[in-house]
Amino acid sequence: MNGILAKVYATQEPHDWAKVNQYCDAVIAGGYSLLPEFDQLWDNSIENSSESIFEINYAGTSSNSNWGASMFRGEDWKKFNIPSNDLVKAFDDEGDLIRKNASIIFMDVTGRWSDQHWPQTNYPFINKYRSFVYPCPQNYIFLRLADILLLKAEALNETGDVAGAAALVNQVRNRAHLGNTAASSADAMRLAIEKERRLELAFEGHRWFDLKRNGRAIAVMNGLTNFGGVNQSYNLTETKLLWPIPQAELDKNTKLVQNPGY
């Protein structure tokens, strides 16, 4: 609950960074700790670990099985939920081999399908889910300590404590065997935290909400490139940041106002 409240206060407008800090501290005081190695989160050797705050458990039985993991990896049918060229480049630019290798695996799909963004001999799949037997016992981690540490870093930075933010960012980076952040100003730290969350939490469902919260979704999404550095031309606009309210809901509640652009 504390972790969710921290995210709520970081998302609401205006952001309440004091509350974010308060609820992040409550999580951190709960006895959680980062695992020694990043890959231990994903190799299925430790379930419900000291780092995991909210984890969905599957028993791997006919009545309690995770069928969703097969959407992310495998040669049985073409997977469309795959790592982007831009993300792979971000890992490479950072020299972040540990988190890249734990998060992404490249396989040869020659003769199975083609793709305009990746060569058949080096096709990327999400590697944070690795059990594909049926019935599947693969757990999902929805909230973990590294996420909360970086969220607290964001709160500290936004309230003037750049050094405190750096200490938390470095804690996460050092676990990935990376050096300390070079960010020393609030503006630089803001971008450093954004990048750190992207690399640390890739494929865990946080990136879009991070970009929207920080008002960076349009700039970042419209700047994404594909294979060969060609812009993806997403043309994201303010209107597209929100879904339309379904007409059925508008009909039920006349006080609702449709989102702009719909």
C-alpha positions, 0 to 999 in steps of 0.5 A: 500500500505504501508503494502504491501511495508513493506512486499516486502522490508522484502522479497527481497534479501538482505532485506532492513530493513530500508525500512521495518521500514519506511513503517511499521511506515507509516502504524502505523501512519495511525490511526490503533489500536489493538482491546482490545481483540483478539477474537473480530477480529473473533467473527463477532461483528466488521467488518472493525475494527480499527485493519484491514488494508485490509479486503475482505467484503461480503454482504451475498447475492446470488451474494456476498457471501463467500462460502470459509469459509465452507472449514475450519469447519463443519461436512458435509464432512471431512476437510483437512485444519485443525490445525496441532498437532505441532501448537496446541502444540505450543499454549499449550507450550506458555500457550496461551489459548486466541489465541488458543481458538480464532483460534482453536475449537475442535469438536466431529466427531465420526461416520463421519470420522477417522483421523490418527492425531486426535481422533474422539472425539477431532477433531480440526477446524480453528475457525477464520471463524465462519459464515457458513450460506448460503449465507455467509457474512463472511469477510476475514482479509488479513492484520492487524496491529498486523502483521505490528507491528511484522514486524517492530519488526523484522526490529528493531531487525535486525538493532540492536534495541532489546529493541525496538523490545521487546516493540512491541512484548510485545504489541501484547503479552499483548493483548493476556494476556501474559507476556513480552517476555524473549528474550534479545539478537538479536538471541533470539528475532529473534526466539521470533518474529517468534513464536509470528507471528506463534501464532498471525497470525495462518491461516492468510496465513503468516507462510510459507512466514515468514519461507522462508524469514528468511531462516528457512523453511527447518529446521522448516518443517522437524522438524514438528511432528504429533500425538504422537510426530512422525516426519512428514518426509516432507523432504523439500529441497531447490528445493521444496522451489520454484514451477517449471516455467510452460513450457508454460511460458518458451516457450513464453520467452526464457530468462527465466531459469527453477528453479533448480531441475526441 
